[in-house]
């Protein structure tokens, strides 16, 4: 592969090591690398709770993995189990990214997730050290000194190289740093046979690759790219580029989404089997998303409902269903929930439900309200004024200031969700 015409830069992919667990350890005066601690989601919401993060020592001593359930944990007094505090983690993430801004311009910093960021140091690393490795060590020391957190850094000539360096080598390195370049990419990665360890290759993709006798990144790199494109479409081209460490993406380029949508989803606190309770949740989420499109001055021409079945149904080969329905453009809460319930009643056959997802697409600017000739005009105007009033109250006093009465029915989750951030406890208390 001739890399001469490929983009050559200096990119850091920085991960806050065991972020949630590390923040909780520091708050308790513990060393993040030595504490034996796990952050556990609320047990009542997940049939026993899920491990959201575990400290390095907890992983090493008890072989704890993220998404282990509460009943998988050992009954050991050395293991400290604490609830999540999402607002605290967001606060720390902002502090850390402000530190990163000392090393790159704001336009060269790209938060990737709550615990990972990409830094384009192509034009600034020489201001802070004699080599990218020296600059990486300086960033680590600065974050450690000011926050107490340890960071892991992958360095590459493009973002994908930095990401792979981070995921596969840096996390196991004594310095928590690894550097990858076009020159050493093949020697570092081609002999790895666990394809799912690579970013963007999931279990299903790996299975399809193995059917093509592709069992390592070396095999992938030496497969005819036209064969990959025929099998996977544009994804096949991306997989071939991945195998050679090529990434031509421009992180500062603004992408114009052709068909934007607004949506929300929820994992239910238990299996829902009663139609009335399921429909309460559908109404709640549908009302919430309707308020969001009104807030941005849009109407929707397409509603989408996704229903995920409980584990018992999945084991029998049924994971759920997802359907959408084109409608006349509207932002009316009542009309939208009616369409969502129509979809649900058309396809649900009594299976226990554990996940509900709703989105509105084919968005267009709201130019006015279209009244129907088949409904009382005064009643339509009252509905429009009612939705507007609800929105104004919530904008001024908060979402929880007013709610629909159906949220008080059995199965409603509106009240509980108001204290959650990202689906988890957002509070800052130790309790």
KOLLO-948598 format. One record per residue (C-alpha): residue number from 1; residue in three letters; x, y, z. Coordinates in pm, 1 decimal, decimal comma. Example, Ala and Ser with C-alpha at 12.3 -4.5 7.8 and 13.67 -1.06 7.14 Angstrom:
<pts>
  nr rest        X        Y        Z
   1  ALA   1230,0   -450,0    780,0
   2  SER   1367,0   -106,0    714,0
</pts>
This chain:
<pts>
  nr rest        X        Y        Z
   1  UNK      0,0      0,0      0,0
   2  UNK    134,6    338,5    -99,2
   3  UNK     66,8    573,4    192,2
   4  UNK    229,0    875,9     29,3
   5  UNK    -99,3   1040,9    -65,2
   6  UNK   -278,0    955,4    261,2
   7  UNK   -323,5   1225,5    529,8
   8  UNK    -38,9   1232,9    783,4
   9  UNK   -108,1   1406,7   1113,1
  10  UNK    -68,4   1365,6   1487,9
  11  UNK   -383,7   1248,7   1662,8
  12  UNK   -434,7   1150,7   2025,9
  13  UNK   -725,5    934,0   2137,9
  14  UNK   -747,2    983,2   2514,6
  15  UNK   -949,6    763,4   2746,6
  16  UNK  -1012,3    828,9   3115,4
  17  UNK   -925,1    492,9   3267,1
  18  UNK  -1229,9    323,6   3427,5
  19  UNK  -1383,8    668,2   3435,3
  20  UNK  -1694,2    626,8   3652,7
  21  UNK  -1515,8    397,8   3898,3
  22  UNK  -1213,8    628,7   3911,0
  23  UNK  -1426,7    936,8   3985,0
  24  UNK  -1605,7    750,8   4264,8
  25  UNK  -1273,8    629,8   4406,8
  26  UNK  -1128,0    980,3   4416,2
  27  UNK  -1441,0   1115,5   4585,3
  28  UNK  -1378,8    859,3   4860,1
  29  UNK  -1008,9    938,5   4894,0
  30  UNK   -902,4    615,2   4722,1
  31  UNK   -639,4    555,2   4454,1
  32  UNK   -828,7    472,8   4130,7
  33  UNK   -580,8    200,6   4035,3
  34  UNK   -580,8     33,8   4378,0
  35  UNK   -943,6     65,7   4488,9
  36  UNK  -1172,1   -237,0   4456,2
  37  UNK  -1492,7    -68,1   4345,0
  38  UNK  -1775,9   -108,6   4095,0
  39  UNK  -2041,4    138,2   3985,5
  40  UNK  -2374,1    -45,4   3972,1
  41  UNK  -2691,0     76,3   3801,5
  42  UNK  -3012,4     92,9   3997,8
  43  UNK  -3115,3   -264,1   4077,3
  44  UNK  -3488,6   -200,1   4050,8
  45  UNK  -3448,6    -82,5   3691,5
  46  UNK  -3248,9   -372,9   3553,5
  47  UNK  -3361,5   -688,1   3730,2
  48  UNK  -3059,3   -694,8   3959,1
  49  UNK  -2852,8   -402,3   3833,8
  50  UNK  -2570,8   -383,1   3579,9
  51  UNK  -2202,9   -304,4   3632,9
  52  UNK  -2144,4     26,6   3453,5
  53  UNK  -1776,2     47,2   3546,4
  54  UNK  -1525,0   -143,5   3753,5
  55  UNK  -1189,2    -28,0   3884,7
  56  UNK   -879,2   -199,9   3740,4
  57  UNK   -823,0   -385,8   4069,1
  58  UNK  -1184,0   -505,2   4079,9
  59  UNK  -1146,8   -641,4   3728,0
  60  UNK   -818,6   -810,8   3809,5
  61  UNK   -910,3   -961,7   4147,3
  62  UNK  -1269,1  -1069,5   4077,4
  63  UNK  -1270,5  -1085,2   3695,8
  64  UNK  -1559,7   -836,0   3688,0
  65  UNK  -1675,0   -714,3   3347,6
  66  UNK  -1896,2   -425,7   3246,5
  67  UNK  -2263,8   -528,3   3215,0
  68  UNK  -2218,4   -809,3   3468,3
  69  UNK  -2529,5   -825,4   3685,5
  70  UNK  -2545,4   -770,3   4058,2
  71  UNK  -2590,7  -1142,0   4125,7
  72  UNK  -2265,8  -1212,3   3934,6
  73  UNK  -2059,9  -1015,7   4188,7
  74  UNK  -1878,1  -1198,2   4468,2
  75  UNK  -1997,5  -1154,7   4824,2
  76  UNK  -1672,5  -1006,1   4947,7
  77  UNK  -1633,2   -718,8   5198,3
  78  UNK  -1334,6   -585,7   5001,6
  79  UNK  -1560,0   -504,4   4706,7
  80  UNK  -1726,3   -163,4   4727,9
  81  UNK  -2048,3   -132,2   4524,4
  82  UNK  -2175,5    222,8   4463,7
  83  UNK  -2458,7    380,4   4258,9
  84  UNK  -2385,3    600,9   3956,6
  85  UNK  -2383,0    980,6   3970,0
  86  UNK  -2405,9   1090,4   3608,0
  87  UNK  -2409,3   1464,6   3677,1
  88  UNK  -2078,8   1428,8   3859,2
  89  UNK  -1922,1   1238,6   3567,2
  90  UNK  -2039,8   1501,7   3318,8
  91  UNK  -1890,8   1772,6   3541,4
  92  UNK  -1554,4   1592,3   3550,4
  93  UNK  -1564,6   1534,4   3175,1
  94  UNK  -1599,9   1909,7   3117,9
  95  UNK  -1306,2   1980,5   3349,5
  96  UNK  -1085,5   1730,0   3164,9
  97  UNK  -1175,3   1865,1   2820,9
  98  UNK  -1086,6   2215,9   2941,6
  99  UNK   -741,7   2077,6   3025,0
 100  UNK   -717,0   1930,7   2674,0
 101  UNK   -800,4   2275,1   2532,1
 102  UNK   -469,4   2401,9   2667,2
 103  UNK   -294,1   2176,8   2416,0
 104  UNK   -517,7   2219,2   2109,0
 105  UNK   -746,3   2481,2   1964,7
 106  UNK  -1114,1   2434,9   2040,8
 107  UNK  -1173,4   2333,8   1677,8
 108  UNK   -917,1   2052,6   1714,5
 109  UNK  -1082,6   1890,7   2017,3
 110  UNK  -1353,4   1632,5   1951,9
 111  UNK  -1528,9   1472,7   2251,1
 112  UNK  -1596,8   1112,8   2142,8
 113  UNK  -1789,2    996,2   2447,6
 114  UNK  -1818,6   1086,7   2815,5
 115  UNK  -1476,6    932,6   2882,6
 116  UNK  -1294,6    962,6   2547,3
 117  UNK  -1175,6   1255,5   2336,1
 118  UNK   -985,9   1296,1   2009,4
 119  UNK   -717,8   1566,9   1991,5
 120  UNK   -570,4   1681,3   1660,6
 121  UNK   -221,9   1795,6   1763,9
 122  UNK    -85,6   1808,3   1409,8
 123  UNK    -23,1   2182,5   1431,8
 124  UNK     38,6   2227,2   1804,8
 125  UNK    234,3   1937,7   1955,9
 126  UNK    572,2   2103,3   1895,5
 127  UNK    471,3   2382,7   2134,2
 128  UNK    470,2   2140,2   2428,3
 129  UNK    749,9   1888,5   2376,8
 130  UNK   1015,8   1738,8   2156,3
 131  UNK    798,8   1443,3   2051,7
 132  UNK    431,1   1340,3   2054,5
 133  UNK    517,6   1084,4   2323,9
 134  UNK    656,3   1359,1   2548,5
 135  UNK    342,7   1568,1   2495,4
 136  UNK    126,0   1266,6   2579,8
 137  UNK    312,4   1220,5   2908,6
 138  UNK    265,3   1591,3   2987,1
 139  UNK   -111,3   1563,7   2927,7
 140  UNK   -129,6   1256,8   3150,9
 141  UNK     58,2   1429,7   3432,2
 142  UNK   -153,1   1744,8   3404,9
 143  UNK   -482,9   1555,1   3422,1
 144  UNK   -351,9   1337,2   3705,4
 145  UNK   -232,7   1639,6   3907,0
 146  UNK   -551,0   1845,1   3866,2
 147  UNK   -817,8   1573,8   3881,1
 148  UNK   -654,5   1263,3   4027,0
 149  UNK   -757,8   1062,5   3719,0
 150  UNK   -537,3    839,5   3506,5
 151  UNK   -558,2    870,3   3128,6
 152  UNK   -469,4    625,0   2852,7
 153  UNK   -349,9    764,9   2519,9
 154  UNK   -333,6    617,0   2170,8
 155  UNK   -123,2    810,7   1917,6
 156  UNK   -162,9    776,1   1542,1
 157  UNK   -122,4    954,9   1212,9
 158  UNK   -501,5    958,1   1176,6
 159  UNK   -797,2    906,7   1412,3
 160  UNK   -846,0    534,2   1338,7
 161  UNK   -481,1    457,8   1414,1
 162  UNK   -508,5    648,6   1742,0
 163  UNK   -826,3    459,3   1833,2
 164  UNK   -674,1    117,3   1761,6
 165  UNK   -353,7    209,9   1945,2
 166  UNK   -565,0    305,1   2246,9
 167  UNK   -795,1      2,3   2249,7
 168  UNK   -545,0   -274,2   2177,4
 169  UNK   -207,2   -160,4   2311,6
 170  UNK   -217,5    154,2   2527,9
 171  UNK   -451,2      8,8   2790,7
 172  UNK   -198,7   -270,6   2853,7
 173  UNK    113,6    -55,8   2834,6
 174  UNK    304,5     35,4   3155,3
 175  UNK    295,8    402,6   3052,4
 176  UNK    -66,4    373,8   2931,8
 177  UNK     53,1    512,1   2596,4
 178  UNK     95,5    347,6   2256,4
 179  UNK    192,0    491,6   1919,4
 180  UNK     94,5    359,7   1577,3
 181  UNK    197,9    481,8   1232,1
 182  UNK    160,6    373,0    872,3
 183  UNK    508,9    216,8    892,6
 184  UNK    433,0    -21,2   1181,2
 185  UNK     57,4    -72,6   1136,6
 186  UNK     85,5   -414,7    973,1
 187  UNK    337,6   -550,6   1222,0
 188  UNK    121,3   -438,8   1514,7
 189  UNK   -221,8   -553,6   1400,4
 190  UNK   -218,3   -803,3   1116,3
 191  UNK   -143,2  -1103,7   1335,7
 192  UNK   -447,0  -1041,7   1559,3
 193  UNK   -721,4  -1297,0   1496,3
 194  UNK   -988,2  -1165,8   1735,1
 195  UNK  -1164,7   -945,6   1480,5
 196  UNK  -1420,5   -814,1   1731,0
 197  UNK  -1137,8   -645,6   1923,0
 198  UNK  -1118,3   -390,3   1642,2
 199  UNK  -1331,5    -79,1   1643,5
 200  UNK  -1637,0   -110,3   1413,6
 201  UNK  -1622,2   -492,3   1380,1
 202  UNK  -1902,9   -652,4   1577,5
 203  UNK  -1996,2  -1016,7   1620,4
 204  UNK  -2223,7  -1028,9   1315,5
 205  UNK  -1965,6   -863,0   1091,2
 206  UNK  -1692,1  -1095,9   1218,3
 207  UNK  -1914,5  -1395,5   1148,3
 208  UNK  -1975,3  -1280,0    791,7
 209  UNK  -1602,8  -1220,2    743,5
 210  UNK  -1521,4  -1572,1    862,0
 211  UNK  -1762,3  -1712,4    604,0
 212  UNK  -1533,7  -1545,7    349,4
 213  UNK  -1231,3  -1719,1    514,4
 214  UNK  -1119,3  -1389,0    666,7
 215  UNK   -991,1  -1481,9   1012,9
 216  UNK   -742,6  -1203,7   1087,1
 217  UNK   -671,5   -843,3    995,4
 218  UNK   -399,7   -975,2    763,5
 219  UNK   -662,4  -1174,1    574,2
 220  UNK   -885,3   -867,9    559,5
 221  UNK   -602,0   -648,1    430,3
 222  UNK   -522,1   -897,9    153,1
 223  UNK   -877,7   -964,7     37,9
 224  UNK   -987,5   -818,5   -294,3
 225  UNK  -1159,1   -489,6   -197,8
 226  UNK  -1415,9   -534,8   -475,2
 227  UNK  -1516,0   -865,5   -316,3
 228  UNK  -1561,1   -690,3     18,2
 229  UNK  -1768,8   -415,0   -140,9
 230  UNK  -1987,5   -671,9   -313,7
 231  UNK  -2050,3   -851,4     16,0
 232  UNK  -2085,2   -550,1    251,6
 233  UNK  -2148,2   -249,1     30,4
 234  UNK  -1975,3     72,2    136,1
 235  UNK  -1896,9    -91,2    472,1
 236  UNK  -1670,4   -337,1    286,4
 237  UNK  -1463,0    -46,7    156,2
 238  UNK  -1435,3     90,8    508,9
 239  UNK  -1326,9   -247,9    643,5
 240  UNK  -1052,4   -269,4    381,5
 241  UNK   -930,0     79,3    477,0
 242  UNK   -936,9    -21,8    845,1
 243  UNK   -714,1   -320,4    773,7
 244  UNK   -450,5    -87,2    627,5
 245  UNK   -486,1    184,6    893,0
 246  UNK   -629,9    435,8    646,7
 247  UNK   -868,3    708,5    761,3
 248  UNK   -945,4   1001,1    533,9
 249  UNK  -1215,0   1153,9    751,5
 250  UNK  -1205,7   1526,3    818,8
 251  UNK  -1319,5   1568,9   1177,9
 252  UNK  -1389,6   1940,1   1144,5
 253  UNK  -1613,0   1891,9    841,1
 254  UNK  -1979,8   1954,5    910,9
 255  UNK  -2205,1   1673,6    791,8
 256  UNK  -2543,1   1765,6    652,4
 257  UNK  -2784,3   1491,5    762,4
 258  UNK  -3023,1   1414,0    476,8
 259  UNK  -3310,5   1289,5    690,2
 260  UNK  -3267,1   1406,0   1050,5
 261  UNK  -3489,9   1264,7   1318,9
 262  UNK  -3568,9   1331,5   1682,7
 263  UNK  -3632,4   1043,4   1918,7
 264  UNK  -3603,1    884,6   2258,7
 265  UNK  -3606,1    533,9   2400,1
 266  UNK  -3631,6    361,2   2734,7
 267  UNK  -3539,3     28,9   2885,6
 268  UNK  -3831,8    -55,7   3111,7
 269  UNK  -3775,8   -135,4   3481,7
 270  UNK  -3944,7   -475,3   3441,7
 271  UNK  -4123,9   -686,7   3185,5
 272  UNK  -4445,6   -513,3   3078,6
 273  UNK  -4719,3   -755,5   2977,3
 274  UNK  -5037,5   -549,2   3018,5
 275  UNK  -5141,9   -348,9   2714,7
 276  UNK  -5263,0    -55,9   2924,7
 277  UNK  -4923,4    -20,4   3098,3
 278  UNK  -4726,4    -47,2   2774,2
 279  UNK  -4943,2    217,9   2613,0
 280  UNK  -4883,8    453,8   2905,3
 281  UNK  -4509,3    441,9   2831,5
 282  UNK  -4565,5    486,8   2457,8
 283  UNK  -4777,9    794,4   2529,1
 284  UNK  -4517,1    937,1   2769,0
 285  UNK  -4227,7    901,4   2526,6
 286  UNK  -4438,4   1015,2   2230,8
 287  UNK  -4540,9   1327,0   2423,4
 288  UNK  -4179,6   1397,9   2516,6
 289  UNK  -4053,3   1370,6   2158,3
 290  UNK  -4343,1   1582,2   2030,5
 291  UNK  -4239,4   1858,9   2270,3
 292  UNK  -3883,3   1836,9   2138,2
 293  UNK  -3982,1   1889,6   1774,6
 294  UNK  -4204,0   2183,8   1874,2
 295  UNK  -3907,8   2330,4   2061,6
 296  UNK  -3699,1   2335,5   1741,9
 297  UNK  -3989,8   2462,4   1531,4
 298  UNK  -4041,5   2147,3   1326,6
 299  UNK  -4326,8   1920,6   1221,0
 300  UNK  -4290,3   1552,0   1140,9
 301  UNK  -4416,6   1356,3    843,2
 302  UNK  -4317,8   1011,6    969,7
 303  UNK  -4351,0    839,9   1309,3
 304  UNK  -4141,0    536,9   1406,8
 305  UNK  -4206,6    289,7   1688,1
 306  UNK  -3960,5     23,2   1797,2
 307  UNK  -4056,3   -240,9   2052,3
 308  UNK  -3801,6   -470,7   2214,9
 309  UNK  -3924,6   -792,2   2372,5
 310  UNK  -3803,0   -930,5   2704,4
 311  UNK  -3525,0  -1187,7   2728,4
 312  UNK  -3772,9  -1475,0   2748,1
 313  UNK  -3910,5  -1386,9   2403,6
 314  UNK  -3566,0  -1321,9   2254,8
 315  UNK  -3456,8  -1672,2   2353,5
 316  UNK  -3738,1  -1805,7   2134,6
 317  UNK  -3615,9  -1609,2   1834,8
 318  UNK  -3833,0  -1299,0   1862,0
 319  UNK  -3645,3   -980,7   1948,8
 320  UNK  -3922,0   -731,1   1878,7
 321  UNK  -4049,6   -520,2   1592,2
 322  UNK  -3999,3   -175,8   1442,7
 323  UNK  -4236,0      0,5   1204,1
 324  UNK  -4292,7    351,2   1077,4
 325  UNK  -4591,8    532,2    938,5
 326  UNK  -4603,8    832,6    706,7
 327  UNK  -4850,5   1098,8    814,2
 328  UNK  -4952,8   1451,2    722,6
 329  UNK  -4690,9   1685,6    876,7
 330  UNK  -4783,5   1779,9   1233,3
 331  UNK  -4643,5   1853,4   1579,6
 332  UNK  -4970,8   1781,0   1758,0
 333  UNK  -4910,0   1554,1   2056,6
 334  UNK  -5253,1   1393,3   2045,6
 335  UNK  -5235,5   1309,5   1675,3
 336  UNK  -4885,0   1167,1   1706,1
 337  UNK  -4965,4    943,2   2002,0
 338  UNK  -5271,8    814,8   1817,3
 339  UNK  -5050,2    702,4   1528,8
 340  UNK  -4800,2    540,4   1764,0
 341  UNK  -5074,4    344,9   1936,2
 342  UNK  -5211,2    241,0   1596,7
 343  UNK  -4871,7     91,5   1504,4
 344  UNK  -4841,1    -82,9   1840,8
 345  UNK  -5189,9   -234,3   1831,7
 346  UNK  -5136,5   -351,5   1474,2
 347  UNK  -4823,5   -556,9   1546,4
 348  UNK  -4812,5   -646,0   1916,5
 349  UNK  -4931,4   -999,9   1991,4
 350  UNK  -4904,8  -1010,9   2367,5
 351  UNK  -4528,3  -1055,6   2406,6
 352  UNK  -4365,5   -917,1   2724,3
 353  UNK  -4200,7   -580,0   2650,8
 354  UNK  -3871,1   -447,6   2786,9
 355  UNK  -3775,4   -164,8   2550,3
 356  UNK  -3963,9    116,1   2375,5
 357  UNK  -3812,1    349,8   2115,0
 358  UNK  -3990,5    634,6   1937,7
 359  UNK  -3864,7    878,9   1676,3
 360  UNK  -4010,7   1135,6   1440,3
 361  UNK  -3845,4   1192,5   1101,9
 362  UNK  -3907,1   1373,7    771,4
 363  UNK  -3888,7   1695,3    968,7
 364  UNK  -3973,8   2026,5    806,1
 365  UNK  -4004,9   2385,5    933,0
 366  UNK  -4336,7   2469,7   1091,2
 367  UNK  -4507,3   2735,7    881,2
 368  UNK  -4841,9   2722,8   1057,0
 369  UNK  -5109,3   2486,6   1185,5
 370  UNK  -5317,9   2295,8    933,2
 371  UNK  -5676,2   2258,5   1051,5
 372  UNK  -5891,2   1965,7    948,4
 373  UNK  -6232,0   2003,0    784,3
 374  UNK  -6352,4   1690,1    961,7
 375  UNK  -6302,7   1808,5   1320,9
 376  UNK  -6450,1   2093,8   1521,3
 377  UNK  -6236,3   2405,0   1464,1
 378  UNK  -6258,7   2528,2   1825,2
 379  UNK  -6152,4   2188,1   1953,7
 380  UNK  -5848,1   2185,3   1724,2
 381  UNK  -5747,2   2533,3   1837,0
 382  UNK  -5781,2   2431,6   2201,1
 383  UNK  -5544,5   2136,7   2143,1
 384  UNK  -5288,7   2365,2   1981,1
 385  UNK  -5310,9   2615,2   2267,1
 386  UNK  -5295,5   2334,1   2521,9
 387  UNK  -4970,9   2192,0   2379,9
 388  UNK  -4821,7   2540,2   2362,2
 389  UNK  -4913,7   2609,9   2724,6
 390  UNK  -4757,5   2282,4   2845,6
 391  UNK  -4435,5   2366,3   2656,8
 392  UNK  -4414,2   2719,1   2803,2
 393  UNK  -4466,5   2594,8   3160,7
 394  UNK  -4194,0   2333,3   3122,8
 395  UNK  -3951,3   2575,3   2960,7
 396  UNK  -3992,2   2815,5   3251,2
 397  UNK  -4023,3   2583,3   3551,3
 398  UNK  -3872,9   2254,1   3431,0
 399  UNK  -4010,5   1940,1   3268,9
 400  UNK  -4123,0   1794,5   3600,5
 401  UNK  -4337,3   2102,5   3681,4
 402  UNK  -4637,1   1960,9   3495,0
 403  UNK  -4722,4   1619,8   3356,7
 404  UNK  -5002,8   1431,8   3188,0
 405  UNK  -5234,3   1242,4   3422,0
 406  UNK  -5166,3    912,9   3244,4
 407  UNK  -4817,5    917,4   3401,8
 408  UNK  -4983,0    851,4   3738,8
 409  UNK  -5127,1    524,6   3611,7
 410  UNK  -4957,7    192,6   3682,5
 411  UNK  -4668,8    145,9   3444,1
 412  UNK  -4592,0    516,3   3408,0
 413  UNK  -4222,7    604,9   3420,8
 414  UNK  -4226,4    983,7   3371,3
 415  UNK  -4169,5   1073,9   3737,1
 416  UNK  -3888,5    823,0   3781,4
 417  UNK  -3709,9    931,9   3462,3
 418  UNK  -3685,2   1296,8   3566,7
 419  UNK  -3401,7   1219,5   3808,0
 420  UNK  -3207,1   1015,7   3551,8
 421  UNK  -2923,8   1127,5   3325,3
 422  UNK  -2843,2    897,6   3036,6
 423  UNK  -3078,6    642,2   3190,5
 424  UNK  -2895,5    636,3   3523,7
 425  UNK  -2898,0    815,5   3858,0
 426  UNK  -2779,5   1171,8   3812,8
 427  UNK  -2750,2   1272,5   4179,9
 428  UNK  -2433,6   1379,9   4358,9
 429  UNK  -2496,1   1221,4   4699,5
 430  UNK  -2313,1    922,5   4843,2
 431  UNK  -2638,0    748,5   4930,6
</pts>
